[in-house]
Amino acid sequence: MTIEHLSTQKRELTDDEAVGLLAEAVATPSVSGDERRLAERLRHIAAGHGARSHIDEVGNVHALVGRGPRTVMLLSHLDTVPGAVPFEHTATLVRGRGAVDAKGPLAAMLVAALSSRDLGIRVHWVGVVEEETLWSRGAEHVRRTVPVPDAVIVGEPSGASAVTIGYKGMAEFEVRCEVPRTHTATPGPKAGEILVRALDRLLDIYGTRGNANFGDVGMVVRDGRLEPFSSACSLVFRTPPGLSPEELLRQVSATLGEGVDVVPVYDVPAVMVPRGSACVRALTRAIRLEGLRPAHKLKTGTSDMNTLSRSWQVPMATYGPGDCHQDHTDTEHILVQEYLDGVRILRTALRELDNSFREATS
């Protein structure tokens, strides 16, 4: 289903149009690094509905609605992980790669933004590229080049009735082991053996079981190369608040032992926002007003809220329709009712933020 029929009149999208936007976004492939087609389509839709819209230097798509003195940013990501999921659109669900992570939140935010022109705030919707990579190039570009807004809601699947208030940080290390070249039959440990034994010690301490708890360190081996004289692998750690990358590097180096070098590649800190922050309060109240019971979540992954909070010290929260257990799965899908609940909650949250800004200046 396409939504060419969208009017250029400045009105709210109907539920059918909102679902049509979601379905078209999910049906448009946008693996990390190949988001341009989806970005162009969403820019066209936003502009056709009265928003000021453009695509920036790295491929992020922007839409601005309203001209109030305070700006609320709604930011989600265009890209998906690889792996095809057959597209399906029925009366009750939309299935396909990215339906939950994060085209459901992305589309819901765009619908809410296009419905906000009667408010006294400016809403800046952004669909960023390459969130599913370690570097989050799109969000980093926004953080460095866009004026800091007054509040930010990041779009990731929390479930329509929940607000995510914290994410673990992330650190990537490159681990290497080299030994002098000899005949492979020469006695003595080879680089691959040394590295495997060192990783075994590391897995005993961290391993993937740390991913189950927000307060623990989790680790996965992302890739690697085992050869007799030169071996290497990449390790990705999920880190709780309070653990610096420098301290983690010290711990990892001590565990791996002599003969194994560790080089830091990239890191982003953990983030936790207060339950009383403006965005958390607005979303929580909006969930209640829509007849649902609100919950607050801490997640063991990492999102663009981590990236933006490096330097933006403004109220933030993460929210979006969709069951996060569907992320990256072979059956990824979002329920239509869940999505529409998310649209309504985001609309209401924007009104709540508008009211709170007015009260703060009165």
C-alpha positions in Angstrom: 0.0 0.0 0.0 1.3 3.5 -0.9 0.1 6.7 0.4 0.2 8.9 -2.7 -3.3 10.0 -1.8 -2.2 12.0 1.2 -3.5 15.5 1.0 -1.3 18.6 1.2 -3.9 20.1 3.5 -2.6 20.7 7.0 -4.7 18.1 8.9 -4.0 15.1 11.0 -3.5 11.8 9.2 -6.4 9.3 9.6 -5.7 5.9 11.2 -5.8 4.3 7.8 -3.2 6.8 6.4 -1.0 6.2 9.5 -1.1 2.5 9.0 -0.4 3.0 5.3 2.7 5.0 6.1 3.9 2.2 8.4 3.2 -0.5 5.8 5.1 1.4 3.1 8.0 2.1 5.3 8.3 -1.6 6.3 7.9 -2.7 2.6 10.9 -0.4 1.7 14.2 -2.1 2.3 16.7 0.1 4.3 19.6 -2.0 5.6 22.3 0.1 7.2 24.1 2.1 4.6 21.3 1.8 2.1 18.6 4.0 3.6 18.3 6.7 0.8 15.2 5.4 -0.9 13.2 5.3 2.4 14.6 8.7 3.4 13.5 10.3 0.1 10.0 8.7 0.4 9.5 10.0 3.9 10.8 13.4 3.0 8.3 13.5 0.2 5.4 12.5 2.5 6.4 15.0 5.2 6.7 17.9 2.7 3.4 16.9 1.0 1.8 17.2 4.4 3.1 20.7 5.0 6.3 20.1 6.9 9.6 21.8 6.1 11.7 18.7 5.1 15.2 18.0 3.9 17.9 15.3 3.8 21.2 16.2 5.4 24.8 15.5 4.4 24.9 11.9 5.8 21.5 10.9 4.7 19.3 11.7 7.7 15.8 12.9 6.9 14.4 15.9 8.8 10.9 17.3 9.0 10.0 20.4 11.0 6.4 21.3 12.0 5.4 24.5 13.9 7.3 27.6 14.8 7.1 27.8 18.5 10.0 29.1 20.7 10.6 25.6 22.2 11.7 22.6 20.2 10.9 18.9 20.9 12.9 16.4 18.8 11.4 13.1 17.9 14.3 10.9 16.6 14.3 7.3 15.4 16.2 5.4 12.8 15.7 4.5 9.2 18.0 1.5 9.0 17.5 -2.2 9.8 19.8 -5.1 10.3 20.2 -7.5 7.3 18.0 -10.5 6.7 14.8 -10.5 4.7 11.5 -11.1 6.4 8.6 -11.6 3.9 6.4 -8.5 3.9 2.8 -9.0 5.1 0.1 -6.5 5.8 -3.2 -7.6 7.3 -5.9 -5.9 9.2 -4.2 -6.8 12.5 -0.4 -6.7 11.8 2.4 -5.5 9.6 5.3 -8.0 9.2 8.7 -7.3 7.7 12.3 -6.4 8.5 12.3 -3.3 10.7 8.5 -3.5 11.6 9.4 -3.2 15.3 13.0 -2.0 15.2 12.4 0.7 14.4 10.0 1.6 11.6 7.0 1.3 14.0 8.4 4.0 16.3 9.7 5.9 13.3 6.4 6.1 11.5 4.4 6.7 14.7 6.7 9.7 15.4 6.2 11.1 12.0 2.5 10.8 12.2 2.5 12.5 15.6 4.8 15.3 14.3 2.6 16.0 11.3 -0.4 16.3 13.8 1.3 18.9 16.0 1.0 22.1 14.1 -1.7 23.5 16.4 0.7 23.3 19.4 2.8 26.1 20.6 6.1 24.2 20.1 8.2 23.3 17.1 8.5 19.6 16.5 11.7 18.4 14.8 11.3 14.8 13.5 14.5 13.0 12.4 15.0 9.6 10.7 18.7 8.8 11.2 20.9 6.4 9.3 23.2 3.7 10.6 21.9 3.2 14.1 22.3 -0.5 13.7 26.0 -0.1 13.3 28.5 0.4 16.2 29.2 4.0 15.2 25.6 5.5 15.0 26.8 7.9 12.3 23.4 9.5 11.8 22.8 10.4 15.4 26.4 11.5 15.9 25.9 13.9 12.9 22.7 15.3 14.5 24.4 15.7 17.9 27.3 17.7 16.3 25.4 19.8 13.8 21.8 20.4 15.0 21.0 23.1 17.6 20.3 21.4 20.9 16.5 21.1 21.3 14.6 21.6 24.5 13.5 18.0 24.8 14.2 14.7 23.0 12.1 11.5 22.6 14.1 8.7 20.9 12.0 6.2 19.0 12.8 2.6 19.9 10.3 -0.3 20.7 9.4 0.0 24.4 5.8 -1.3 24.0 3.0 1.2 23.7 2.5 1.3 27.5 6.1 1.6 28.6 8.9 4.3 28.6 12.5 3.3 28.5 14.6 5.4 30.9 18.0 3.7 30.7 20.3 1.9 28.4 23.7 0.2 29.0 26.8 1.7 27.4 28.9 -0.1 24.8 32.6 -0.5 24.3 34.4 -2.3 21.5 37.9 -3.7 21.9 40.2 -5.2 19.3 42.2 -8.1 20.8 45.4 -9.4 19.1 48.0 -12.1 19.7 51.1 -12.6 17.6 54.0 -15.1 18.0 57.2 -15.5 16.0 56.9 -17.5 12.8 58.1 -21.1 12.9 57.2 -24.4 11.4 53.7 -25.2 12.6 55.0 -28.5 13.9 57.5 -26.7 16.2 56.6 -27.2 19.9 55.1 -24.3 21.7 51.7 -22.5 21.8 50.6 -20.7 18.6 48.7 -17.4 18.5 45.3 -19.0 18.0 45.7 -21.3 21.0 46.9 -18.4 23.2 43.9 -16.2 22.2 41.3 -19.0 22.6 42.6 -19.7 26.2 42.6 -16.0 27.0 39.0 -15.6 25.7 37.9 -18.6 27.7 39.1 -16.8 30.9 37.2 -13.7 29.8 34.0 -15.6 29.0 34.1 -17.1 32.5 33.9 -13.6 33.9 31.6 -11.9 31.5 30.1 -14.0 28.7 26.6 -13.3 27.4 25.0 -14.0 30.8 25.9 -10.4 31.7 23.4 -9.2 29.1 20.5 -10.4 31.3 21.0 -7.7 34.0 21.2 -4.0 33.7 23.9 -3.8 36.4 26.3 -6.4 34.9 28.8 -6.3 32.1 27.8 -8.4 29.1 30.2 -9.5 26.3 30.0 -11.0 22.9 32.7 -12.0 20.4 31.7 -10.0 17.3 34.1 -11.5 14.8 37.6 -13.0 14.7 40.5 -14.6 12.8 42.5 -17.6 14.2 45.8 -18.3 12.6 49.0 -19.9 14.0 51.1 -16.8 14.1 48.6 -13.9 14.1 45.1 -14.0 15.6 42.6 -11.3 16.4 39.0 -10.7 17.3 36.6 -7.9 18.2 34.9 -7.9 21.5 31.7 -5.9 22.2 30.9 -5.1 25.9 27.6 -3.7 27.2 28.5 -1.7 30.3 26.3 -0.5 33.2 26.4 3.1 34.6 29.5 3.9 36.6 31.9 1.7 34.7 34.3 3.8 32.6 35.8 2.4 29.4 39.3 2.9 30.9 38.5 0.7 33.9 36.9 -1.9 31.7 40.0 -1.9 29.5 42.2 -2.4 32.6 40.1 -5.3 33.8 40.0 -7.0 30.4 43.8 -6.6 29.9 44.5 -8.1 33.3 42.2 -11.1 32.5 43.6 -11.8 29.1 47.2 -11.8 30.4 50.6 -11.5 28.8 51.0 -12.0 25.1 47.5 -10.6 24.2 47.1 -6.9 23.3 43.9 -5.0 23.7 43.1 -1.8 21.7 40.0 0.3 22.4 38.1 1.0 19.2 34.9 2.8 20.2 32.7 3.5 23.3 29.5 5.2 24.2 28.5 5.7 27.9 25.5 4.2 29.6 22.5 6.5 30.1 19.8 6.8 32.7 17.2 9.6 32.8 15.3 10.6 35.9 11.7 9.3 36.2 10.7 12.9 37.0 12.2 14.4 33.8 9.8 16.3 31.5 9.8 13.7 28.7 9.2 10.7 31.1 6.4 12.5 32.9 4.8 13.6 29.6 4.9 10.0 28.2 3.8 8.4 31.4 0.8 10.8 31.7 -0.1 10.2 28.0 -0.1 6.4 28.5 -2.5 6.8 31.4 -4.7 9.2 29.5 -5.0 6.6 26.7 -6.3 4.1 29.2 -3.1 2.0 29.6 -1.0 1.2 32.7 2.5 2.9 32.3 5.8 1.1 33.1 9.4 2.2 33.1 12.1 0.0 31.6 15.9 -0.3 31.7 17.4 -2.0 28.7 20.6 -4.0 28.3 21.2 -2.8 24.7 22.3 0.6 23.5 20.4 3.3 21.5 20.8 6.7 20.0 19.8 8.1 23.4 23.3 7.1 24.6 24.8 9.0 21.6 22.8 12.2 22.1 23.3 12.3 25.8 27.0 12.5 25.4 26.6 16.3 25.2 22.9 17.2 25.1 21.9 17.8 28.7 18.1 18.2 28.1 15.1 16.1 29.1 15.1 12.8 27.2 13.3 9.5 27.1 12.9 6.6 24.7 9.5 5.4 23.5 7.9 3.5 20.7 5.2 0.9 19.9 6.3 -2.7 19.3 7.4 -5.7 21.2 11.2 -5.5 21.6 11.4 -9.3 21.7 10.6 -9.2 18.0 13.8 -7.1 17.2 15.9 -8.7 14.5 13.9 -11.9 14.5 12.8 -13.9 11.4 9.2 -13.2 12.2 9.5 -9.5 13.1 6.0 -7.9 13.1 4.0 -5.1 14.8 0.4 -5.2 15.7 -1.7 -2.5 14.1 -3.5 -1.6 17.3 -0.2 -1.4 19.2 1.1 1.0 16.6 -2.0 3.2 16.6 -1.9 3.3 20.5 1.7 4.5 20.1 0.6 7.2 17.6 -2.0 8.5 20.0 0.3 8.4 23.0 3.0 10.4 21.2 0.4 13.0 20.1 -0.8 13.3 23.7 2.8 13.5 25.0 3.6 16.4 22.7 0.6 18.2 24.1 1.7 17.5 27.6 5.2 18.9 26.8 3.7 22.0 25.2 1.6 22.5 28.4 4.6 22.1 30.7 6.7 24.6 28.7 3.8 27.1 28.9 3.5 26.6 32.6 7.3 27.0 33.1 7.2 30.4 31.4 3.9 31.7 32.9 
